[in-house]
Amino acid sequence: MTEKNVLVLVGSLRAASTNRQLAEAVVELAPEGTVLELFEGHHTLPLYNEDVDVEGRLPESVVAYRQAIADADAVIVVTPEHNGTLPANLKNAIDWSSRPYGASSISEKPVAVIGTSFAQFGGVWAQDEARKAYGIAGANVLEPKVVAVPNSVVRFAETHPRDDAEVVEQLKGFLDEFVAALDEPAAKAA
């Protein structure tokens, strides 16, 4: 089995967000043979504009973002829920990754979505919207074990997700299923 490189994209821009903390916990729990790396630059992406999306004149942030996705074997998205849907910055990142149409960095790339939210259902609406948008963008949306942690502001007020045994077990189960799904195409090809 070759090592899998997974890009982790956090939908929240806040430095101390509970979703960033959840992403940190996911990175720390990476199974053997899997390297998870937080992507730090999607906050610098300009709003998607086809007039700006011109080969040879792309903003450096777009080039770096698309290259990070292209270099990864898969992507894990960790998203909060804003007004019942995904954050605008995450939708913008999806839009940038979806172009050029038919040859984008996200095309056929395995993507899974998890998250936490102050809401009682843990952000499942945002996760569903993110999965839908990534699917339309051409990604291979994986649906391993759902991780949707509710009441995040209260639950993680004094505890990092890495120190919450229940959350750690959910993340381990998610990662086991995620990595197994990444290995399925290789097993079928053999």
Secondary structure, DSSP 4 states (H G I P E B T S, - for coil): -PPEEEEEEES---TT-HHHHHHHHHHHTPPTTEEEEE---GGGPPPP-TTT--TTS--HHHHHHHHHHHH-SEEEEE---BTTB--HHHHHHHHHHT-STTS-TTTT-EEEEEEE-SSTT-SHHHHHHHHHHHHHHT-EE---S--EE--HHHHTSS--GGG-HHHHHHHHHHHHHHHHHHHHHHHHH-
